[in-house]
């Protein structure tokens, strides 16, 4: 329990986010994948939180989210991240599309991720 799968073609961002989670949320297990096609086989019922970049080569985040939902992953366990600003994201991905849509470079959006990670870690620790 507490498995987070992060799919993003930006390796530096993957390392940054993985290291951050491992440092501040030690009960969470983080798996990262730079290639969205390879990531498809990692999406299963063991994933407690799926973090997906919107724009990647070979496959978009939209398609990955649709695939995950098709496998039975609850929308409330999916976060969509992007370099687009928050207004664009909320306009194109209305409430209910997934748990959250976040700009991965806006400092204020980090607080939302922290809230989600903290909640997941609390759920694990009982």
Short mmCIF file of the C-alpha atoms (twelve columns), coordinates in Angstrom:
data_MODEL
# 
_entry.id   MODEL 
# 
loop_
_atom_site.group_PDB 
_atom_site.id 
_atom_site.type_symbol 
_atom_site.label_atom_id 
_atom_site.label_alt_id 
_atom_site.label_comp_id 
_atom_site.label_asym_id 
_atom_site.label_seq_id 
_atom_site.Cartn_x 
_atom_site.Cartn_y 
_atom_site.Cartn_z 
_atom_site.pdbx_PDB_model_num 
ATOM 1   C CA . UNK A 1   0.000   0.000  0.000   1 
ATOM 2   C CA . UNK A 2   1.184   3.512  -0.720  1 
ATOM 3   C CA . UNK A 3   2.551   2.895  -4.206  1 
ATOM 4   C CA . UNK A 4   2.888   5.965  -6.407  1 
ATOM 5   C CA . UNK A 5   3.565   5.582  -10.124 1 
ATOM 6   C CA . UNK A 6   4.862   8.732  -11.833 1 
ATOM 7   C CA . UNK A 7   4.945   8.833  -15.629 1 
ATOM 8   C CA . UNK A 8   6.790   11.765 -17.200 1 
ATOM 9   C CA . UNK A 9   9.279   12.046 -20.049 1 
ATOM 10  C CA . UNK A 10  11.219  14.759 -18.174 1 
ATOM 11  C CA . UNK A 11  13.847  12.718 -16.336 1 
ATOM 12  C CA . UNK A 12  15.033  15.632 -14.189 1 
ATOM 13  C CA . UNK A 13  11.477  16.209 -12.961 1 
ATOM 14  C CA . UNK A 14  11.041  12.491 -12.237 1 
ATOM 15  C CA . UNK A 15  14.197  12.416 -10.129 1 
ATOM 16  C CA . UNK A 16  13.262  15.615 -8.299  1 
ATOM 17  C CA . UNK A 17  9.753   14.415 -7.442  1 
ATOM 18  C CA . UNK A 18  10.874  10.880 -6.528  1 
ATOM 19  C CA . UNK A 19  13.625  12.163 -4.229  1 
ATOM 20  C CA . UNK A 20  11.245  14.653 -2.620  1 
ATOM 21  C CA . UNK A 21  8.628   11.997 -1.873  1 
ATOM 22  C CA . UNK A 22  11.215  9.550  -0.543  1 
ATOM 23  C CA . UNK A 23  12.661  12.214 1.761   1 
ATOM 24  C CA . UNK A 24  9.424   13.648 3.186   1 
ATOM 25  C CA . UNK A 25  7.020   10.698 2.867   1 
ATOM 26  C CA . UNK A 26  9.059   7.596  3.721   1 
ATOM 27  C CA . UNK A 27  6.068   5.266  3.925   1 
ATOM 28  C CA . UNK A 28  5.234   5.830  0.262   1 
ATOM 29  C CA . UNK A 29  6.828   3.689  -2.439  1 
ATOM 30  C CA . UNK A 30  7.655   5.563  -5.630  1 
ATOM 31  C CA . UNK A 31  8.081   4.077  -9.061  1 
ATOM 32  C CA . UNK A 32  8.942   6.301  -12.013 1 
ATOM 33  C CA . UNK A 33  8.727   5.697  -15.726 1 
ATOM 34  C CA . UNK A 34  10.051  7.957  -18.467 1 
ATOM 35  C CA . UNK A 35  8.474   6.028  -21.357 1 
ATOM 36  C CA . UNK A 36  4.663   6.149  -21.375 1 
ATOM 37  C CA . UNK A 37  4.318   2.966  -23.433 1 
ATOM 38  C CA . UNK A 38  6.462   0.983  -21.011 1 
ATOM 39  C CA . UNK A 39  4.519   2.480  -18.117 1 
ATOM 40  C CA . UNK A 40  1.273   0.884  -19.281 1 
ATOM 41  C CA . UNK A 41  2.312   -2.510 -17.938 1 
ATOM 42  C CA . UNK A 42  2.974   -0.958 -14.504 1 
ATOM 43  C CA . UNK A 43  -0.572  0.383  -14.145 1 
ATOM 44  C CA . UNK A 44  -2.526  -2.058 -12.013 1 
ATOM 45  C CA . UNK A 45  -4.558  -2.361 -8.813  1 
ATOM 46  C CA . UNK A 46  -1.370  -2.012 -6.715  1 
ATOM 47  C CA . UNK A 47  -1.048  1.650  -7.732  1 
ATOM 48  C CA . UNK A 48  -2.522  3.887  -5.050  1 
ATOM 49  C CA . UNK A 49  -1.700  7.116  -6.878  1 
ATOM 50  C CA . UNK A 50  -0.951  7.640  -10.559 1 
ATOM 51  C CA . UNK A 51  0.791   10.900 -11.536 1 
ATOM 52  C CA . UNK A 52  0.810   11.449 -15.308 1 
ATOM 53  C CA . UNK A 53  2.335   14.169 -17.472 1 
ATOM 54  C CA . UNK A 54  -0.059  15.498 -20.109 1 
ATOM 55  C CA . UNK A 55  2.364   15.903 -23.001 1 
ATOM 56  C CA . UNK A 56  4.821   13.134 -23.772 1 
ATOM 57  C CA . UNK A 57  6.152   11.633 -26.985 1 
ATOM 58  C CA . UNK A 58  4.580   8.381  -28.180 1 
ATOM 59  C CA . UNK A 59  1.497   8.663  -25.941 1 
ATOM 60  C CA . UNK A 60  -0.338  11.538 -24.271 1 
ATOM 61  C CA . UNK A 61  -1.388  11.688 -20.655 1 
ATOM 62  C CA . UNK A 62  -5.027  11.673 -21.798 1 
ATOM 63  C CA . UNK A 63  -4.573  8.229  -23.322 1 
ATOM 64  C CA . UNK A 64  -2.776  6.904  -20.254 1 
ATOM 65  C CA . UNK A 65  -5.559  8.176  -18.000 1 
ATOM 66  C CA . UNK A 66  -8.213  6.571  -20.245 1 
ATOM 67  C CA . UNK A 67  -6.255  3.308  -20.155 1 
ATOM 68  C CA . UNK A 68  -5.956  3.406  -16.357 1 
ATOM 69  C CA . UNK A 69  -9.653  4.142  -15.904 1 
ATOM 70  C CA . UNK A 70  -10.436 1.296  -18.307 1 
ATOM 71  C CA . UNK A 71  -8.458  -1.019 -16.019 1 
ATOM 72  C CA . UNK A 72  -10.550 0.098  -13.055 1 
ATOM 73  C CA . UNK A 73  -8.232  2.703  -11.506 1 
ATOM 74  C CA . UNK A 74  -10.455 5.231  -9.734  1 
ATOM 75  C CA . UNK A 75  -10.272 8.784  -11.130 1 
ATOM 76  C CA . UNK A 76  -9.642  9.961  -7.572  1 
ATOM 77  C CA . UNK A 77  -6.295  8.152  -7.643  1 
ATOM 78  C CA . UNK A 78  -5.006  10.012 -10.714 1 
ATOM 79  C CA . UNK A 79  -3.191  13.351 -10.920 1 
ATOM 80  C CA . UNK A 80  -2.510  15.038 -14.246 1 
ATOM 81  C CA . UNK A 81  0.539   17.313 -14.381 1 
ATOM 82  C CA . UNK A 82  1.618   19.641 -17.157 1 
ATOM 83  C CA . UNK A 83  3.664   22.683 -18.020 1 
ATOM 84  C CA . UNK A 84  0.423   24.444 -19.047 1 
ATOM 85  C CA . UNK A 85  -0.858  27.003 -16.558 1 
ATOM 86  C CA . UNK A 86  -3.517  25.992 -14.057 1 
ATOM 87  C CA . UNK A 87  -6.280  27.947 -15.835 1 
ATOM 88  C CA . UNK A 88  -5.665  26.059 -19.091 1 
ATOM 89  C CA . UNK A 89  -5.645  22.747 -17.254 1 
ATOM 90  C CA . UNK A 90  -8.867  23.391 -15.353 1 
ATOM 91  C CA . UNK A 91  -10.574 24.560 -18.540 1 
ATOM 92  C CA . UNK A 92  -9.591  21.439 -20.496 1 
ATOM 93  C CA . UNK A 93  -9.892  18.961 -17.623 1 
ATOM 94  C CA . UNK A 94  -12.991 19.837 -15.593 1 
ATOM 95  C CA . UNK A 95  -13.560 18.733 -12.013 1 
ATOM 96  C CA . UNK A 96  -14.175 15.006 -11.877 1 
ATOM 97  C CA . UNK A 97  -11.758 14.158 -14.695 1 
ATOM 98  C CA . UNK A 98  -9.241  13.092 -12.065 1 
ATOM 99  C CA . UNK A 99  -8.196  13.925 -8.509  1 
ATOM 100 C CA . UNK A 100 -6.189  17.003 -9.523  1 
ATOM 101 C CA . UNK A 101 -4.712  18.810 -12.512 1 
ATOM 102 C CA . UNK A 102 -1.535  20.697 -11.674 1 
ATOM 103 C CA . UNK A 103 1.108   22.819 -13.300 1 
ATOM 104 C CA . UNK A 104 4.328   21.044 -12.390 1 
ATOM 105 C CA . UNK A 105 6.423   24.215 -12.332 1 
ATOM 106 C CA . UNK A 106 4.218   26.547 -10.245 1 
ATOM 107 C CA . UNK A 107 5.418   26.623 -6.655  1 
ATOM 108 C CA . UNK A 108 1.884   27.021 -5.310  1 
ATOM 109 C CA . UNK A 109 0.826   23.734 -6.869  1 
ATOM 110 C CA . UNK A 110 3.368   21.917 -4.680  1 
ATOM 111 C CA . UNK A 111 1.084   22.468 -1.696  1 
ATOM 112 C CA . UNK A 112 -1.629  20.405 -3.383  1 
ATOM 113 C CA . UNK A 113 0.800   17.551 -4.002  1 
ATOM 114 C CA . UNK A 114 1.967   17.725 -0.396  1 
ATOM 115 C CA . UNK A 115 -1.612  17.530 0.812   1 
ATOM 116 C CA . UNK A 116 -2.226  14.438 -1.317  1 
ATOM 117 C CA . UNK A 117 1.032   12.731 -0.311  1 
ATOM 118 C CA . UNK A 118 0.393   13.501 3.362   1 
ATOM 119 C CA . UNK A 119 -3.118  12.049 3.140   1 
ATOM 120 C CA . UNK A 120 -1.859  8.868  1.457   1 
ATOM 121 C CA . UNK A 121 0.898   8.422  4.024   1 
ATOM 122 C CA . UNK A 122 -1.578  8.964  6.885   1 
ATOM 123 C CA . UNK A 123 -3.893  6.354  5.367   1 
ATOM 124 C CA . UNK A 124 -1.023  3.853  5.303   1 
ATOM 125 C CA . UNK A 125 0.158   4.513  8.841   1 
ATOM 126 C CA . UNK A 126 -3.350  3.876  10.111  1 
# 
